Amino acid sequence: MCIRDSCKVIVHYNNSRTQARRTIESLRRRGAEGIIVKADLTVDADVDWLLACSKKKYGHIDVLVNNAGLFFRTPIDSLRYEDWQQTLDVNVNGTSRCARKIGLHMRDRGKGHIINVADMRRDANTNVHDGTLEQISYRSPMANNPPSREPT
């Protein structure tokens, strides 16, 4: 629907500039208009910058897709505290920061939508391998923002 309606898109990245460019180029080939913006979602000023760039380019934000996520492929017995803290800062605090700041912009406009993507593979479980837990640093924060499920 968005592509059909010639939507305008801001693709955010922090470290993955090449992937952000590929995403925006793919959207442009389908008729969307868009730019990429670098911002660290763990920093208030960077989220303010992301919002300011969006408003300057397009005037407002109609939809926020909160899809930022950090994942260390590290067994739990090798995971450093700093990596765990960084995972929480991005996956929980960063997405909450965006939702709050951009949500306030939407509230002031009287409309807008926020889509929180908690996990692309919501059916995947934490794996136990050779006595170590893998993916726990990624899966545990998802408990704070679990994916919505359709009623059965």
C-alpha positions as CSV (number, residue, x, y, z in Angstrom):
1,M,0.0,0.0,0.0
2,C,2.7,2.5,0.9
3,I,4.6,1.9,-2.3
4,R,1.4,2.2,-4.3
5,D,0.7,5.5,-2.7
6,S,4.2,6.8,-3.5
7,C,5.2,7.1,0.2
8,K,8.1,9.0,1.5
9,V,10.5,7.1,3.6
10,I,13.4,7.8,6.0
11,V,15.6,4.8,6.5
12,H,17.7,5.1,9.7
13,Y,21.0,3.4,10.2
14,N,23.8,3.6,12.7
15,N,26.5,1.2,11.4
16,S,24.9,-0.4,8.3
17,R,25.1,2.4,5.7
18,T,25.4,0.0,2.8
19,Q,22.3,-1.9,3.9
20,A,20.3,1.3,4.4
21,R,21.3,2.4,0.9
22,R,20.2,-0.9,-0.6
23,T,16.9,-0.6,1.2
24,I,16.2,2.9,0.0
25,E,17.2,2.0,-3.5
26,S,14.9,-1.0,-3.5
27,L,12.0,1.3,-2.3
28,R,12.8,3.9,-5.0
29,R,12.7,1.3,-7.7
30,R,9.1,0.6,-6.5
31,G,8.1,4.2,-6.7
32,A,8.8,5.4,-3.1
33,E,10.7,8.6,-2.3
34,G,13.3,8.5,0.5
35,I,16.5,9.3,2.2
36,I,18.8,7.6,4.7
37,V,19.8,9.2,8.0
38,K,22.6,8.2,10.4
39,A,21.7,8.2,14.1
40,D,22.6,6.4,17.3
41,L,19.2,5.5,18.9
42,T,20.9,5.3,22.3
43,V,21.6,9.0,22.2
44,D,18.7,11.5,22.8
45,A,20.3,14.2,20.5
46,D,20.6,11.7,17.7
47,V,16.9,10.7,17.9
48,D,16.1,14.5,17.9
49,W,18.3,14.8,14.8
50,L,16.5,11.9,13.1
51,L,13.1,13.6,13.8
52,A,14.4,17.0,12.7
53,C,15.7,15.6,9.4
54,S,12.4,13.9,8.8
55,K,10.4,17.0,9.5
56,K,12.7,19.2,7.4
57,K,12.5,16.8,4.4
58,Y,8.8,15.9,4.5
59,G,7.2,18.1,7.1
60,H,5.9,15.3,9.4
61,I,6.0,11.6,10.2
62,D,2.9,9.5,9.5
63,V,4.4,6.0,10.4
64,L,7.3,4.9,12.6
65,V,8.5,1.3,12.0
66,N,10.6,0.6,15.1
67,N,12.9,-2.1,13.7
68,A,16.3,-1.4,15.3
69,G,17.9,-4.4,17.0
70,L,21.3,-5.6,18.1
71,F,22.3,-9.2,18.3
72,F,25.6,-10.7,19.5
73,R,26.2,-14.3,18.4
74,T,27.8,-15.1,21.7
75,P,27.3,-18.0,24.1
76,I,26.1,-16.7,27.5
77,D,29.3,-17.7,29.3
78,S,31.3,-15.5,26.8
79,L,29.0,-12.5,26.7
80,R,30.5,-9.4,28.2
81,Y,28.4,-7.1,30.4
82,E,29.0,-4.2,28.0
83,D,27.5,-6.2,25.2
84,W,24.5,-7.0,27.2
85,Q,24.1,-3.4,28.2
86,Q,24.5,-2.3,24.6
87,T,21.8,-4.8,23.5
88,L,19.4,-3.3,26.1
89,D,20.3,0.2,25.1
90,V,19.4,-0.4,21.5
91,N,16.7,-3.0,21.6
92,V,14.7,-1.6,24.5
93,N,15.7,1.9,25.3
94,G,16.4,3.0,21.7
95,T,13.1,1.9,20.3
96,S,11.3,3.3,23.3
97,R,13.1,6.6,22.8
98,C,12.0,6.8,19.2
99,A,8.5,5.8,20.0
100,R,8.3,8.5,22.7
101,K,9.8,11.4,20.7
102,I,8.2,10.6,17.4
103,G,5.0,9.6,19.1
104,L,4.8,13.1,20.7
105,H,5.2,14.6,17.2
106,M,2.4,12.4,16.0
107,R,0.2,13.3,19.0
108,D,0.8,17.0,18.3
109,R,-0.3,16.4,14.7
110,G,-3.3,14.5,15.8
111,K,-2.4,11.3,13.8
112,G,0.3,8.7,13.2
113,H,1.1,5.1,13.6
114,I,3.9,3.3,15.4
115,I,4.8,-0.3,14.4
116,N,7.1,-2.1,16.8
117,V,9.0,-5.0,15.3
118,A,10.2,-7.1,18.2
119,D,11.6,-10.1,16.3
120,M,11.4,-11.3,12.8
121,R,11.4,-15.0,13.9
122,R,9.1,-14.9,16.9
123,D,8.8,-18.7,16.8
124,A,12.5,-19.2,17.4
125,N,13.5,-20.2,20.9
126,T,16.7,-19.7,22.8
127,N,19.0,-22.7,21.8
128,V,21.0,-24.8,24.1
129,H,24.3,-26.0,22.6
130,D,27.0,-27.9,24.4
131,G,25.8,-26.6,27.8
132,T,25.7,-22.9,26.8
133,L,22.8,-20.7,26.0
134,E,23.0,-18.8,22.7
135,Q,20.8,-15.8,21.7
136,I,19.8,-15.1,25.3
137,S,21.2,-11.6,25.0
138,Y,18.9,-11.0,22.0
139,R,15.8,-12.9,23.2
140,S,15.6,-11.7,26.8
141,P,15.0,-8.0,25.9
142,M,12.1,-9.1,23.7
143,A,10.3,-10.1,26.9
144,N,10.0,-6.4,27.5
145,N,8.5,-5.8,24.1
146,P,7.0,-9.1,23.0
147,P,5.6,-9.5,19.4
148,S,1.9,-9.2,19.1
149,R,0.2,-12.4,18.3
150,E,-3.0,-13.0,16.5
151,P,-5.8,-14.6,18.6
152,T,-6.1,-18.3,18.0
